[in-house]
Amino acid sequence: MTATLRRPVVLGTGAAYGNHYTTEQMLEALTHQRKSAGDSKFDVDFARRVLNACGYDRHSVALDLSDVFRRFTRTEYLEHRSVNLVRLAQEAGEAALTRWGGPKNCITHLFWGTMTGAMHSPTIDIELVKRLGLNLDVARTSIEGMGCLTGFRLLNLAREVRTHTWGLALRSRVVDACMLTALSLS
């Protein structure tokens, strides 16, 4: 093993949602959904001012445009999260492993997190280990429900592992598959 491969490494990644819509597309979707719901008091001008004030060129959403701003039933919401959280986390993990380029059997830790609760039992980190082809004995940590701080907490945990295992386990490799989600039920 070369000296560069023996150095502890943190492979951090985040996953943005797969579809990227313009502000005008988001406004059209919002207007359509409010009209479909019979909301005659919906203030389009106010919504336009708010969306334009955000200053985003694109809005990243894990929904088809026809479902953006649509009120989901609880069952639809849970199904959407179930499918997309695992898929996007897997994509983020695969991207981190590809960027690193090393052998998967050198991964010693996997940190998984989402800013909202994943509502999975067992937690998604177990599924990620299998889907990413990691050793089944990799140390796993799952953090959920910490809001926007989730990614920072996961990176800090990865840093602590890297720092404290330097003298103990020169092969430490950490995948931080941080999945930031913000899908509203309303």
N, C-alpha and C positions, 0 to 999 in steps of 0.2 A: 504494500500500500504506500502510495507517495505521501510526502509530508502535507500536501494540500488536501488530500482526502482524509487525513487523520485529524484535521482541525475541526472543532465543532462548528456547525453551520446551522443557521436558522433560515428556513425557506418560508417566508411569509407571503401570504397572498390574500386578496379579497375578491369577492365575486360581485360584479355589478350585474344587474338584470340584463337579460338578453335582448330586449327590444328597446330601441331608442327613438323617441318621438319628439317632434318639434313642439314648441309652445302652442302654436296654432292647432296642431293635431290634438293636443291635450285639451285645449279649450273646446274644440268641436266635440270631442268625446264627452266631456263634462256636460256641455249643453244638451247633447243628444240624450244622455242618461237622465238628466233632470227632467227633460220634456217627457221622456218615456215613463218616468215615475209620476207624472202628473203634477210636477212642482211648478205652479203658475207664478210663484213669488220669487223664483230664481233670478238673481241679478247678474245678467251676463256681463254688463260693463264692469261691475265690481270684480267678477272672476277674471276678466281680461286684465284689469289693472294688477291684481295680485300675481297672476301667472307671469305677466311681463316684468313685474318688479323682481321676480326671482333671478332674472339675468342668465338663465340657463340656455345654452344652444340646443341641447337635447335633454330629454327626461328619460331615465332608464327605468323600465317597468317590466316585470315578469308576467305580462298579460298580452294577449292579442288586443289590438286597438278597440275592437268591438266590446271587450270586457272592461276596459279602463273606466273607472268610476261607477261601474255597475255594482249594485248592492248584491253581495253574495249571500246565499244561505250559509248557515254554519257548516253544513255538510260539504257544500261546494268549496268553501274556504279551506276546510281541513284537507280535502282532496288536493286542491291546488298546492297547498303548502307541502303536503306529503310528497308529491311528485317533484316539485321544483326545488325545494331545499336540498334534497339529496343530489339531484342532477347538477345544480349549480355548484354545490360544494365539491362534487366529484370533478367537475371541470376546473375549478380553482386548484384543487390538489394536483390534478394532472399537469396543469400549467406550471405549478411550482416545481414539480419533479422534473419536468422537461427542461425548465430553465437551469436547474441544478445539474442534470445530466449524469448523476451518479447511480450506482446500483440500489434498487429499492430495499434490498436486504440490509442496507446500512442505516435505514431509518430507525431511530430508537424511540421517538416520541411523536404523537399526533395530538394537536390541539384543535378542537372544533368549537365554534361558537356562532351564535346568532343573537342579534340585538333583541329579538322577541323570543318567546318560548317556542321550541320546535314541536312540542306535543308528540314526541315519539317515545315509545318504550319497546325495546331498549333504545338508547340514544343513538343518534345518527353516526357518531364516531365509530361505532362497531361496523356499521354498513360501509363507511368510508374505507376502513382498513381492508375489507374484502374487495371492494371495487377498485381500489388503488393498487391492489396486489402486494400489500405490505405484509410483513411477518405478523402472525396472529398474536405474538407476545409483545408487540409494540406497546409502550406505555401510552394510555389515552387519557385526555382530559376534555370534558365537555362543559362549556359555560354558556348559559342562556339567560335571557331576560335582563341584561345589564344595559340595555339601550345602546347609545352611541359609544359607550366606553368599552364595549365588548372587545373590539379589535385591539385597543390599547392594552387591555388586561391580558389578552392572549399573547400579544407580542412581549409583554413584560414577563409572563410565565416562561415563554420560550427563552428569553434572555437569561432568566434565573437558572434554568436547566443548563443552558450553554455555559454560563459562568461557573456554576457549582459542580459541573461534571468534568471540567477541563482536566483536572488531575486524576480523576477517577475513571472516566470512560472517554478516551480520546476519539472514539468512533461516534460520538453523539451527533445525530442528525435530527432536526426537528421540522416537521411540516405543520405550519399554522394555517389551517384551512378555515379562514374566518369568513363567514357568510353574513353580510349585513342585510337585514330584511326590514321592510316597512310597508306592509300591505294592510290597508285599513279595511275594516268591515263596513264602514259607512260610505 
